[in-house]
């Protein structure tokens, strides 16, 4: 099981919030902007941050950033429909998947299977809630069908998956680095 000090959790929470602020208005990467890290942020918050308040706090931050971007930032409000409420279960899926994984964490190769299982389950549920909610309940699509929704999934889900894997891989690299350094420092302290 993953256990972090309160100080480390606060530092990670602040880093995740800063990452959301830096990337939120851009869903996919361009030459000038990083892709939206929100999906990875909710998953990582579930893993690293113990307080249940992190889920509504990050949702409120994302919502506030979206409102700011559409109200003052010149970003289109096309996605700001009643279907936006589906983002709650979408992000909760990722956060809960992260929580599930955190209880199974160990610093070994055995952790890869539960990490992949939780990440995959969280991603699929998040995509179904967010895209399905928008497609069927936003009022932006005149005539809906499951076949067309399937085509939309095939078109957009790989981009979200790619972005999630990108940010998650960076987090895994940082996690491994900090864990190895901590273990080496612990060994040096006990032998020195």
Steps between C-alpha positions, in 0.01 A plus 500: 500500500623846415542726803634853481552765761254788516778730384565286190129478424467878517800543268358249252156662521646842425701362207190330356298821541774701326505246216123528461520880493777487239329252267123517552392716207658277234357153449770382261857616459599757244834653420431773758302316769522186708206261486244505782635290788166479687439128450845408630466753783182339635656154478821617672302688766320174577833323540699755697254716694318334791230758566166441332475879463750488215234373258257792543791744537654403166158491336431854629840614375432352154152650488633840608770487234243403235268782602790748496619378160155525342401825671822701478753292309336486161461120508183364336220406739386218269552237772335701778159333492292314760703193396798657684359329810616170350854616570435427869467121453765512225764652726380295798566186293863597460537610862342178631720293269801679649373430854453133415855479366651683800378220730683246283819698446838353574833611363561195282420366156189337653338841506485530121195275452276680752623836371406408143167352611400804705618749239317316222175468696512866605573615145220301339243612757617861479472497121154343506370752755662809347454429130177306543356770722587769250392303195161393633406781742665825389239591242782577255452181295176511302453129441685254719571134438719243668677434169598867461598515868728202437663689214554800728660275761737357240589850386559674836578235762850422363594867542385503862673168560823632353489809721421293811790263430737793436433667836476170688836386361660822624343445843623138508851615412498763774355250748770241424775763523380632838448149638847381397665813638305461827603134528865586435492779758341264753773240443775761530350633823480155661850391386670833557 
